[in-house]
Amino acid sequence: MPPQAFAASLFYLPGSAADHSRAGHFAYNHGMSQITLVLPFALPIPEFAPDLVRALEAPALASLLSRTSSHARVQVDDAIRALPHEQWLARALGLHDAGRPALATAAMRACGLTPEAGTWFIVNPVHIEIARTHLMMGDPGMLHLLEADSRALFDTALPYFEEAGHTLVYGDAGTWFMRADDWADLDTSTLDAALGMDLTDWMPIGTRAAAFRRLQNEVQILWHTHPVNLAREARRLTPVNAFWIWGGADAARFPAPDARAPKLAAFAAHGGVNALADTLVDDLARFFVDLGAGAGRDTILYCANAAPYAVGADWGGWINQLQQLEAALFAPILDALMKGRVRKVALVLSHRDAHAEFSTTALAQRTFWRRPTLDRLL
């Protein structure tokens, strides 16, 4: 299935009693081995954590976090230019190079493309804005880049990539791919790690960084007066004035994934995660009904609906998203665990500087003397 367009805005979450009932019954006969919930930015930042935890009413989540067989908090590796949950996911999928997410070739295969031998990067068309003292990347979710417009920008840039000795391949409106063997040592940062930050600190570094900047400048000049951008500005949309590269991977080192690897499902995600996902989820209740087809195979559900609110410091919105997940996700997962439909549940919650891992089983949930609490979010 081709990756979907970037979707950082709120997705539909089931809200009716019927939806919650349907979500609470997974509708399959055989229990699956393990489900891991990856929740980017669901770990509140320390300075606001006490107030947020007091305001959050999530008893099922409290049980999942409190009655555990193991738990740990892991600080981010500053040498890796990726967010904590991105580092975790890359390791879980076996798609990392010295800890750095190396997702490009896997994302190409997920798009139905076969990468040639060489080093490939994910290329995202973006908008870079000039703040008062620095450059900052605009939210790609606000681009709303149409397929035809993306194709037109791609076709215009293609000769410049080829002149620089690089192959450029179209994936979808928000995701292209570039082969650049001589850029193999380029240290890039993930798109989400750079989002909202001073780009001076997040630009690619290495011996070929100057070559990247030259190509970037040429494409920026090319796109400045492109008809697509003139039309976008007439519609009061931000122009697509740059591209971002990341996720470099050697096709020989990262062949097709093992069929026994965990199945990845993505909800309210975007970019590289969407490109990698076996399933794009827009209705959690429907996801649980369909989960029976994957019985016996571990599943990772990457659920990012709270992330834009945390990044934007909209803590009221963040609480609302977690409350909706309590009914649509945490309570059904806990019910399935207790009824033996799932053997083990793991949770990975993150903020920008760390992630926390929790693991629980039906046996751990029976430790009644452990009072369910959200204090482990602190």
N, C-alpha and C positions, 0 to 999 in steps of 0.2 A: 504494500500500500504506500503511495507517495506521501511524504511528510506533509502535514497541514501547515497553513500559514501561522505565523507567530500569534499567540493568543495570551497576552498577559492580563487582559481584562477578565472580569468575573465570568466563569462558566456556569451553566445551569447546574444546580444541585437539587436532588430530589427533596421535596418538602412535605408532601402529603403523607398522611398516616398510611395509606396504601403503599406508597413508595417505600416507607420505612419498613413495613411488614415484609414486602417483597425482598428488600435488601437483607433483612434478617434471616432469610431462608435461602441458602446458597443454591438450592435446586440441583444438587448433584449427589450421586450415590456413594462415591468413594472420597474419603478425605484426601486433601493434598498434603504434601510434605511440609512446606513452609511458605509463609508469605511475609515479605519484608516491606514495611511502609517507609518510604523515604519522604520526609516532610521538610523541604527547604525553608529556612527562616521561621520554622515553627518553634524554635528554641528562642525564648525572649532574651534580648540583650540585658546584661546584668543590671544596668542602672534603672531599667523600667520593670524588671522581672517581678519584684514583690507586688507591685500594684496590679500588673497584668494577671498574675496567678490568682490574686484575690478576686478579680473580676470574672475569671473564667469558670464556667460551670460545666464540667466535663467528667462525670463520674466513671464512664467507661474508660476514657483515656487515663484517668487516675489509677484505675485498676491495672491497666496495661503497663504503666510506668512504675507502680509500687510493688506489685507482686511478681517479681522477676526472678529468673534463674541466673541472670548476669546483667550487669550494667556498667558503663564506663563513659567518661567524658574525655575527648581527645582534642588537644589544641591543634590549630592549623599549622601545617608546614609552610613557613613563609617563603621557602625557596621554590615552592610550586605555585605558579601563578594561576590558581584556580580556587574556587570556593570550597569549603570543607565537604559539603555534600557531593560536589563534583569529583573531588579526589576519591571519596568513598565509592561512588558509583563506578568510576573508571577501574578501581581495583576489583570491585565485585564482578565486573564483566570481563576482567582480564584484558582491558583496553588501556594500558598505561605504559609509559616509557619512563622508567626511573620515577614513578609516581605521578608523572604528568599525564593528563588525559590525552590519549592518542586515538581519537574517535573517527578520523576522517574516512579511512577505508571501510570501516564498519557502517558508517552513515551512507557511504556510496552504495554499498550492497543493499542496504535497507531501501534505497531509492530505486533499486533494480539496475544499478550500474555495476560494471565489472572493472575495478581499478587495474590499470596496467602496473607493471613493476615500477617502483620508484616511490618517492616521498610525496604524499598528498596532504593538503590542508583544506579545512572547511573555510569557505569564503561567504561572508554575510554582507549584503548591501546594507548600509546604515546611513544615518544622519549624524554628523558631528557638528555641534554648535559651539560658538565662541562665547564662553562665559566672561565675566569681568576680568579675570586674571589667568584663565586657563581654557583648554579645550575639554569638552565633555560630550560623551556620546548620548544622543537622545534615545529614548525607549524605543527599540525596534518594533514593539507591539503597537506603537502609534503610527507606524508608517502606512499600514494598510496597503501594501504594495500589491498591485494586481499582476496576474500572470503575464499579460501582454506587455505591461510596462516593464516588468523585470526582464522579459525576453529582449525588449528593445535596448535596455541599458546593457545587458549582457552582450548582445551582438555588437554594440558600439565599442565596448571595452576589449572584446576578444582579440582584435589585431594587436593591441598594445601588449597584452599578456604574451601573445605568440612571438612578437618582436623581442620581448625580454627573455625568450626561451622557455616559456611556461605554457603548459596545456591548461585550458580552462574548460570545465564541463558543467553544464546546467543540471541542477537537481530539481529545485522548485523555485517559487517566487522569492523565497527568503534564504535559500541555501544553494550555493554553487560550490564547486570543488576545483582546486588548482594543484597541478603537479609541478613541483619545484625541487628537483633532486639536489641542486646546489644550495638550497636553503634548509637542508636537513638539520643543521645545528641551530637554527633560529629558535630562540626561546620566546614563545608567544603566551599571551594570557587568554583565558576563555572570555567569551563575549559577556557573560553575566558578571564575571569578576571585575571587568572594566566599567560596567554600566554605572553611571552616576558618579564616577571617580575622575580625578584629574588625569587625563590620558597621558600626560608626560611620564607618569610612573608605570604605565601599562602597555606602552608601545612595544613591538617586537625588539628584542636585543640580540646581539651576536654579530658575527663578521659580515653577514649579509643584510644587516638592518638598513644600511644606507640604500641598498638596492631596492628594498621594500618601500622606503620612503619615496624614492624616485618614481617607482611605478604608481604609488598612491597619488603623488602630485600630478602625474600625467592624466590619470583617470579623473581626478577631481576637476582639472581644467576642462577635460572632455565633457564631463557631465554638467558643468556649471550652466551652460545655456542649452542643454539637451531639451528637445520638445517635450519629453516626458516630465522633466522637472518644471518647465514653464507651465505646463498644463496643471501640474500638482499645485504650484504656487497660486495659479488662478482659482483653484478650488480650496485655497487656504490650507493646504497640506504641506508638511515640511519636505524639502527636496531630499533626494537620495544623493548625497554628495561625497560618499567615501565607501570603502569596504573594509571589513575586519577579517583577519585570518587567524586561525587557531586550530588546535586538535591535530597537529601534524603526526602522520603515521606512515611507516614504511610498509608497503603492501606485502612484502615478503615476510615481514615479522608478524603481521597481523592478518593471517588468512581467514577464510570463512569461519564463523564461530561454531563451537561445538554444539551439537543439537541438544546436549544435556545441560547446557548453560541455563541459568535462570531466565524465565520469560519476563520481558520488561513491558509493563503497561504504563502509560503516561496520562495524567489528568491535569488539565489547566497548565500544561508545560509549553515549551516552544523550542525553536532552534535545534541544537544538536540532540537533545533528548527526544524530541519528537521524531527526528530522523532515525534514531536508533530503535524506537519502540516497536515491539511486535503488535501492540494494540494501542490505539488512541482512544481514550475514554472520554465521552462527553456526558455520561449518565452513570453514576456509581451503582445505582440499583441494577441497571442492565448489565454492568460489568460483573456483578456478583452472580447474576443468573447465568451468564455465559462462562463463568469461571470453571464450571464442571468439565468443559472440554479439555482443560489443562490439568485435570486431577492427577496427582502423583508427581507433577513437575513443580519445582520451586518457582515462585513468582515474586517479582519486585514491582510494587506499585509506587510510582513516582508521582506525588500529589503536590502540586506547586501553587494551589490557589491562594494560599496565605502570603506567598513571597512578595508580590507587588505592594501589598499593604505594609509589610515590614520595611521594605526598601524605601517606601515613601513616607515612613514614620506615621502612617495612619493606623494608630493602635486600636481605635474603635472598630475600623474595618477588619483589622487582624483578629480581634476577639470574635467578631461576627463570623469570619471564615472558620475559625476553630470550632465555634459552637455548631455550625452547620455540619462540619465533619464529625462531630460527636454523634449526631443522629444518623448520618449517611454512611459513616465509615467505622468509627471506633466501636460503637455499640454492636453493629453486625459482626465485626471481626471478633469481638469478645464472645459473642453468642456462639459463633462457629467454633471457636477454640474450646469452649466448655462442652459443646456437643460432639466433639471429636471429628468435626469436618476438616479441621486444620490441626496439624500436629504441633506446630511451633509458630509463634508470631514474633517478629523482630521489628523494632522501630529505630529509625535514624533521623534525629531532629538536629537542625543546625541553625546557627547564626553566622555572621561573617567571619568570626574568629575561632570557632570551635564547632564540633558536633558531639552529640551524645548518642550512645547506642544502648538499647534495651532489648532483652530477650525474655520471653515468657512462654510457659506451657500450661496445660490444664492443671498439672500437678502444682505448679507454682501459684496458680490462681486460687488453689485451695488452702493456702497459708492464711487462714482467716484472721490470725493475730496481727497481720500487717495491715494497718489501716490505709485504705486507698487515699492518696493525697497527690496533689500536683507539685509538691515541694521539690521533686527532683528536676523540675524545670528551672529552679533557682540557680 
